[in-house]
Structures are given as C-alpha cells and as structure tokens.
Amino acid sequence: REPACGAGFAPAVPYMYQCSCMSGSFACAEVDQAICNLSSLFCFAGDATVDVQDQGSTQMKHLSIGDKVHVGKSQYEPVYSFGHHDAKASATFLKVQTSAATPLLVSADHMVQVQSRGFVPASNLVQGDKLVDGSTGDEVLVKSIRTVSAKGVFAPFTPSGTIVVNGILASSFVALDSQPNLTILGVALSHQWIAHTFEFPHRLACHYLSQCPNETYTAKGISTWVALPLRASQWLLRQNIVVRSSLLTVFSIILALFAILEAFAYPILAVGAAATLWYRSRRQTAKAL
C-alpha cells in the first residue's frame, strides 16, 4: 500500500508533473511548460557530444551538414539538416543524470528512447526509467532530472531520425505535445514515426536527391524547411475536436503516402544518391587535375 502524504514518499510521475497532498492522498497534474520556464525548443546543448565518423567525439556546436554521425549500434549516417541551429542562444534544458558517466542535456519536448516505452518526450522521463546505450543497446538507468541553463541549441537530422548523444540513443525530432503518442482515427501513432514520416519531402530534397549545405534559418535558428510545418502542426493541435479530427484525417492520409513512397522508392533513391555523390566526386577530382 502507498504511504500516506507527508511520510517522505513521492510518487513516480513524469518530470513535467507536480503532485500535492489533498485529503491524505496525492493529486498529480501536468505542469505548463511556461510555468516551468522551459522553452519550446527541440534541441541539444552546444556542448553535447556525438561520435563523427573518422573524427571521433565532436561537440554539437562544431557539427556540420554532411558529417556522418553515430545513430546506433555500429551505424553512421550523414546529417542532412539541422531542425534548430543557434550557437549563440541560451536555453533551459533538462539535465538527465544516468548511470553513464556523462549526463544528457536535452529540451523538454525532444525525444529520447526508453526501453519499455519507445521514443518519448524528455518531459515524460521519470527517475528509474531505462534509456538505451547507443553503442551496446544496454540499459542506462535515469538517476535524476533537473533543469539547467546552457548555451547553444542544435537538432541535427539524420535519415533514420535517430542520433547518439553523450552515448544515449535519442531522436532527431521533437514531440508535438507532452504525450508519447498522437491518436488519429483511433490509432495511436508515435511522435517519432509522425515526425520522421512527415520529414520525407525534406529528406528527399536534401539527402536522397541532393545536399543542402547552405541551409537557411529563421531569426530563432529554426530551419526554414521546418518552421512553417512546425507552426501549422502546433496550430492544428490547438483547434477544437471537430476541426482537429477532420484535419488529422487528411494529415494521416498524407503521412501514409509519404511512408509508402519512401518504403518502395528507397532502393531507387539510394542508388540515385550514391550516383550523385560519385558524379560530384569525379567532377571535383577532374577540377583538381
């Protein structure tokens, strides 16, 4: 039986929840991010580290489009975009201290993988959750979570939508709200799948068919590829149930088409991307001669 309020007991709830004692029982509710002073940023801090192929450990602020980063196990993939890129901005992050040596600094709405729940927004983490070691796949225990301020906000996008940061397997993307899933037509879809699938046109243009090394950003450091879809998604989730349900139905059809296109066209796109890289390499070699 749960100890009564005031007995030194605190229920295990997500970080963005607060509990109070009412009539001898705990009452827990989600806290508005604005109250917690957590900015709606989808990013990692500038000092966070990733493993870059042929370079080794590299701070996020020194990462560039085209760098091949560790995305899990022994896999490396190129960074084709930064959803957020601002080296000068300071922001509030969740400092997730784990059983690993280096803590993870991540924004509240950015997703990390939990062994028992898949990818969830960092705001949903609780002490005792088991994250995933990006190299071995072993569990990494969450020991504590607190807020800290740090400089730099970065969200590198990879083709798989995953990236290993400070040794922890994380997502490239942000969750659209604080819940781990979004229900569309009665089907619970993970924010990771939604974000990765919706990124297909961007990935097609800047990874499969070409590269976008001269990416542009808004005044807040958000990629111009991302800014408008992000605002549209946030607007959609604020609408009443009728409007939201109708538009989410259309949205789900679009996502399904994107998923089918990428799944069936991937071999062709992969060959096209390899051929493009080979042609560019030949041209650069010819120019050098």
LUMLO-186287 format. One line per 8 residues: number of its first residue (from 0); their letters; for each residue x negated, y, z negated of C-alpha. Coordinates in Angstrom, 2 decimals, always signed. Each point is the difference from the previous one (the first is absolute). Layout:
<recs>
NUM	a	X/Y/Z ~ ...
</recs>
This chain:
<recs>
0	repacgag	+0.00/+0.00/+0.00 ~ -1.26/+3.52/+0.87 ~ -1.23/+2.00/-3.02 ~ +2.19/+2.94/-0.97 ~ -0.86/+3.58/+0.90 ~ -2.69/+1.52/-2.14 ~ -1.74/-3.32/-0.68 ~ -3.00/+0.90/+2.13
8	fapavpym	+1.48/-1.79/+3.00 ~ +0.15/+1.51/+3.51 ~ +1.91/-1.77/+2.78 ~ -1.87/-0.80/+3.22 ~ +1.43/+2.39/+2.58 ~ -1.43/+1.62/+3.14 ~ -2.31/+2.94/-0.59 ~ +2.53/+2.53/+1.30
16	yqcscmsg	+2.57/-1.05/-2.63 ~ +0.36/+1.32/-3.52 ~ +1.80/-1.70/-2.87 ~ +1.65/+1.52/-3.05 ~ +1.55/-1.53/-3.08 ~ +3.80/+0.28/-0.13 ~ +2.11/-1.70/-2.69 ~ -2.74/-2.50/-0.74
24	sfacaevd	-0.55/-1.00/+3.66 ~ -2.24/+1.19/+2.78 ~ +1.51/+2.03/+2.83 ~ -2.31/+0.27/+3.03 ~ +0.41/+2.21/+3.04 ~ -2.05/+1.05/+2.99 ~ -1.78/+3.32/-0.39 ~ +0.10/+2.55/+2.79
32	qaicnlss	-3.43/+0.30/+1.57 ~ +0.19/+3.78/-0.24 ~ +0.35/-0.30/-3.79 ~ -3.06/-2.22/-0.08 ~ -1.84/+2.57/+2.14 ~ -0.81/-2.64/+2.60 ~ -0.28/+1.47/+3.47 ~ +1.67/-1.84/+2.86
40	lfcfagda	-3.27/-0.92/+1.64 ~ -0.75/-3.24/+1.72 ~ -3.68/-0.33/-0.56 ~ -3.11/-1.09/-1.81 ~ -2.48/+2.32/-1.67 ~ -3.06/+1.20/+1.91 ~ -2.40/-1.92/-2.24 ~ +1.79/-3.32/+0.54
48	tvdvqdqg	-2.20/-2.50/+1.82 ~ +0.55/-2.36/+2.92 ~ -2.33/-2.51/+1.64 ~ -0.91/+1.12/+3.52 ~ -1.41/-2.59/+2.36 ~ -3.75/+0.49/+0.57 ~ -0.01/+2.87/-2.53 ~ +1.07/-1.50/-3.31
56	stqmkhls	+1.75/+1.88/-2.80 ~ +1.23/+3.38/+1.25 ~ +1.96/+2.70/-1.79 ~ +3.41/+0.75/+1.49 ~ -0.97/+3.63/+0.66 ~ -2.80/-1.20/+2.32 ~ +2.18/-2.39/+1.97 ~ +0.67/+0.73/+3.69
64	igdkvhvg	+2.44/-1.15/+2.66 ~ -1.53/-3.02/+1.71 ~ -1.80/-1.31/-3.09 ~ +0.68/-3.69/-0.55 ~ +1.14/-0.51/-3.59 ~ +0.62/-3.07/-2.14 ~ +3.71/-0.88/+0.06 ~ -0.04/-3.29/-1.92
72	ksqyepvy	-1.92/-3.30/-0.20 ~ -2.75/+0.28/+2.66 ~ +1.99/+2.17/+2.40 ~ -1.00/+3.48/+1.20 ~ +2.14/+2.34/+2.09 ~ -0.48/+3.49/+1.44 ~ +1.55/+3.05/-1.59 ~ +2.21/+1.34/+2.81
80	sfghhdak	+1.46/+2.95/-1.93 ~ +0.26/+1.77/-3.33 ~ +3.57/+0.49/-1.18 ~ -1.42/+2.54/-2.43 ~ -3.43/+1.65/+0.23 ~ -0.93/+2.92/-2.22 ~ -3.44/+0.10/-1.63 ~ +0.63/+3.28/-1.84
88	asatflkv	+3.36/-0.71/-1.65 ~ +0.22/-1.07/-3.63 ~ +2.83/-2.27/-1.05 ~ +1.34/-2.08/-2.86 ~ -0.54/-3.73/+0.34 ~ +0.78/-3.11/-1.98 ~ -3.23/-1.42/-1.41 ~ +0.57/-3.76/-0.03
96	qtsaatpl	-2.57/-1.64/-2.27 ~ -0.34/-3.69/+0.77 ~ -2.10/-2.97/-0.99 ~ -2.27/+0.99/+2.88 ~ -2.84/+2.41/-0.74 ~ +1.29/+3.04/+1.95 ~ +3.48/+1.49/-0.56 ~ +2.27/+0.77/+2.93
104	lvsadhmv	+1.18/+3.60/+0.48 ~ +3.15/+0.02/+2.09 ~ +3.02/+2.27/+0.43 ~ +3.28/-1.10/-1.58 ~ +1.75/-0.79/+3.28 ~ -2.91/-1.78/+1.70 ~ +0.35/-3.78/+0.10 ~ -2.26/-2.67/-1.45
112	qvqsrgfv	+0.45/-3.75/+0.08 ~ +1.19/-1.79/-3.11 ~ -0.35/-3.78/+0.08 ~ +3.54/-0.76/-1.12 ~ +1.80/+2.85/+1.80 ~ -1.85/+0.84/+3.20 ~ -0.67/+3.65/+0.86 ~ +1.60/+2.44/-2.45
120	pasnlvqg	-0.43/+3.74/-0.65 ~ -2.64/+0.62/-2.65 ~ +2.65/+1.71/-2.14 ~ +1.55/-3.46/-0.52 ~ -3.12/-1.54/-1.50 ~ +0.09/-1.14/-3.62 ~ -2.72/-1.10/-2.36 ~ -0.58/-3.72/+0.57
128	dklvdgst	+0.79/+0.05/+3.73 ~ -2.38/-2.04/+2.12 ~ -1.50/+1.82/+2.96 ~ -2.02/-1.72/+2.73 ~ -3.78/-0.04/+0.42 ~ -0.58/+1.03/+3.59 ~ -2.91/-2.38/+0.57 ~ +0.98/-3.18/-1.85
136	gdevlvks	+3.77/+0.27/-0.33 ~ -0.36/-0.58/-3.75 ~ +2.24/+1.79/-2.49 ~ -1.12/+3.29/-1.53 ~ +1.83/+0.88/-3.22 ~ +1.37/+3.52/-0.56 ~ -1.19/+1.10/-3.44 ~ +1.19/+3.61/-0.17
144	irtvsakg	+1.46/+2.80/+2.11 ~ -0.30/+3.74/-0.54 ~ +0.06/+3.19/+2.03 ~ -3.19/+1.83/+1.00 ~ -0.90/+2.86/+2.31 ~ -2.47/-0.59/+2.84 ~ -1.17/+1.72/+3.16 ~ +0.77/-1.12/+3.51
152	vfapftps	+3.05/-1.77/+1.46 ~ -0.45/-2.69/+2.65 ~ +2.20/-2.71/+1.53 ~ -1.86/-1.99/+2.66 ~ +2.21/-2.02/+2.35 ~ -1.14/-3.41/+1.28 ~ +1.73/-2.26/+2.57 ~ +1.05/-2.54/-2.66
160	gtivvngi	+1.18/+2.74/-2.40 ~ -2.30/-1.21/-2.78 ~ -3.29/+1.23/-1.44 ~ -2.23/-1.02/-2.88 ~ -0.69/+2.96/-2.29 ~ -2.32/-0.31/-2.99 ~ +0.23/-3.75/+0.52 ~ +3.83/-0.08/-0.25
168	lassfval	+2.29/-0.97/+2.89 ~ +2.26/+2.96/+0.77 ~ +2.27/+1.28/+2.74 ~ -0.72/+2.74/+2.50 ~ +3.46/+1.36/-0.62 ~ +2.36/+1.71/-2.40 ~ +3.35/-1.32/-1.22 ~ +3.01/+2.12/+0.97
176	dsqpnlti	+1.35/-0.14/-3.57 ~ -0.94/-1.49/-3.35 ~ +1.73/-3.33/+0.64 ~ -2.04/-2.90/+1.44 ~ +2.55/-0.66/+2.79 ~ +2.47/+1.89/+2.16 ~ +3.30/-1.76/+0.71 ~ +1.27/+0.32/+3.57
184	lgvalshq	+3.19/-1.84/+1.06 ~ -0.23/-2.11/-3.13 ~ -3.57/-1.07/+0.73 ~ -2.79/+1.02/-2.38 ~ -2.98/+1.20/+2.05 ~ -3.32/+0.80/-1.59 ~ -1.32/+3.54/+0.38 ~ -3.24/-1.54/+1.25
192	wiahtfef	+1.76/-1.71/+2.92 ~ +2.06/+3.10/+0.77 ~ -3.00/+2.35/-0.01 ~ -2.23/-2.34/+1.99 ~ +2.67/-0.71/+2.62 ~ +1.03/+3.65/+0.33 ~ -3.68/+0.88/+0.63 ~ -0.03/-2.10/+3.19
200	phrlachy	+0.18/+2.92/+2.51 ~ -2.85/+1.76/-1.82 ~ -2.01/-3.23/-0.12 ~ +0.73/-0.62/+3.69 ~ -1.33/+3.42/+1.03 ~ -2.98/+0.22/-2.36 ~ -1.12/-3.62/-0.29 ~ +1.26/-2.31/+2.73
208	lsqcpnet	-0.17/+2.36/+2.97 ~ -2.49/+2.62/-1.08 ~ -1.55/+1.76/-3.00 ~ +0.95/+3.31/-1.60 ~ -3.27/+1.31/-1.50 ~ +1.19/+3.63/+0.15 ~ +3.06/-0.54/-2.16 ~ +1.72/+3.15/-1.24
216	ytakgist	+1.57/+0.66/-3.40 ~ +2.52/+2.35/-1.54 ~ -0.97/+2.67/-2.52 ~ +0.53/-2.62/-2.72 ~ -2.32/-2.47/+1.71 ~ +2.70/-2.34/+1.32 ~ -0.56/-1.48/+3.46 ~ +2.22/+1.64/+2.62
224	wvalplra	+0.87/-3.54/+1.10 ~ +1.42/-0.65/-3.46 ~ +1.41/+3.33/-1.18 ~ +3.27/+0.07/+1.97 ~ +0.95/-3.70/-0.51 ~ -0.76/+0.40/-3.71 ~ +2.28/+3.04/-0.34 ~ +2.73/-1.75/+1.99
232	sqwllrqn	-0.23/-3.10/-2.24 ~ +0.17/+2.08/-3.17 ~ +3.00/+1.94/+1.37 ~ +1.76/-3.25/+0.91 ~ -0.35/-1.46/-3.49 ~ +1.59/+3.12/-1.52 ~ +3.23/-0.32/+2.01 ~ +3.32/-1.36/-1.26
240	ivvrssll	+0.70/-3.70/+0.26 ~ +2.02/+0.24/+3.26 ~ -2.57/+2.03/+1.92 ~ -2.89/-1.93/-1.48 ~ +1.50/-3.41/+0.84 ~ +0.81/+1.01/+3.58 ~ -3.43/+1.42/+0.71 ~ -1.78/-2.87/-1.76
248	tvfsiila	+1.82/-2.40/+2.32 ~ -1.44/+1.81/+3.03 ~ -3.38/+0.18/-1.75 ~ -0.01/-3.77/-0.62 ~ +0.66/-0.67/+3.70 ~ -2.93/+2.22/+0.97 ~ -2.24/-1.79/-2.51 ~ +1.04/-3.39/+1.37
256	lfaileaf	-0.88/+1.11/+3.54 ~ -3.40/+1.29/-1.16 ~ -0.70/-3.28/-1.82 ~ +0.93/-2.08/+3.08 ~ -2.07/+2.18/+2.32 ~ -3.10/-0.25/-2.16 ~ +0.39/-3.73/-0.65 ~ +0.40/-0.98/+3.66
264	aypilavg	-2.14/+2.68/+1.59 ~ -2.88/-0.35/-2.48 ~ -2.16/-2.35/+2.14 ~ +0.32/+2.34/+3.00 ~ -0.65/+3.07/-2.14 ~ -3.02/-1.64/-1.65 ~ -1.54/-0.85/+3.38 ~ +0.73/+3.52/+1.21
272	aaatlwyr	-1.65/+1.52/-3.07 ~ -3.09/-2.21/+0.44 ~ -0.21/+0.90/+3.70 ~ +0.28/+3.71/-0.81 ~ -2.81/-0.21/-2.56 ~ -2.16/-1.96/+2.47 ~ +0.59/+2.57/+2.75 ~ -0.87/+2.90/-2.29
280	srrqtaka	-3.14/-1.78/-1.15 ~ -1.08/-0.52/+3.60 ~ +0.60/+3.65/+0.83 ~ -2.02/+1.17/-2.99 ~ -2.83/-2.34/+0.95 ~ +0.05/+1.25/+3.59 ~ -0.11/+3.62/-1.17 ~ -2.95/-0.76/-2.29
288	l	-1.91/-1.39/+2.96
</recs>
